[in-house]
């Protein structure tokens, strides 16, 4: 399977509710799934989202 990735960064001033709302919106409307999240010292967060690439067969 092949995936495409999107990196979403949140500043240290973002609340958990705001982050959750943004990730939920990506999941519901863009069909993204949460792949990984890193919380850095200082409070900044980076989340990697991924979704499967669906390739349509070529019509002859």
C-alpha positions in Angstrom: 0.0 0.0 0.0 1.1 3.5 -0.7 0.3 6.5 1.5 0.5 10.2 1.2 1.5 12.2 4.2 0.6 15.6 5.6 2.5 17.4 8.4 0.5 19.6 10.7 2.3 21.8 13.3 0.7 23.4 16.3 2.3 26.1 18.4 2.8 26.0 22.1 -0.2 28.3 22.6 -2.7 25.9 21.0 -5.1 24.2 23.4 -5.8 20.5 23.4 -9.3 21.2 22.3 -8.2 23.2 19.3 -5.7 20.5 18.3 -8.3 17.8 18.7 -10.8 19.8 16.6 -8.3 20.3 13.8 -7.3 16.7 13.6 -10.9 15.5 13.7 -11.7 17.8 10.8 -8.9 16.4 8.8 -10.0 12.9 9.6 -13.7 13.4 8.8 -13.5 15.5 5.7 -10.1 14.6 4.2 -10.0 10.9 5.2 -6.7 11.4 7.0 -5.6 9.2 9.8 -3.3 10.1 12.6 0.1 8.4 12.0 2.4 10.0 14.6 2.6 12.9 17.0 5.6 14.4 18.7 5.5 16.9 21.6 8.6 19.0 21.8 10.1 20.6 24.9 8.4 23.9 25.1 5.0 22.6 24.1 5.0 22.7 20.3 3.5 19.7 18.6 3.9 18.1 15.2 1.5 15.5 13.9 1.8 13.4 10.8 -1.3 12.4 9.0 -1.6 9.8 6.3 -4.1 8.4 3.9 -4.0 5.6 1.4 -3.5 6.3 -2.2 -6.0 4.5 -4.4 -4.9 4.1 -7.9 -7.6 3.5 -10.5 -6.7 1.0 -13.3 -6.3 2.5 -16.7 -9.1 2.0 -19.2 -7.9 0.5 -22.5 
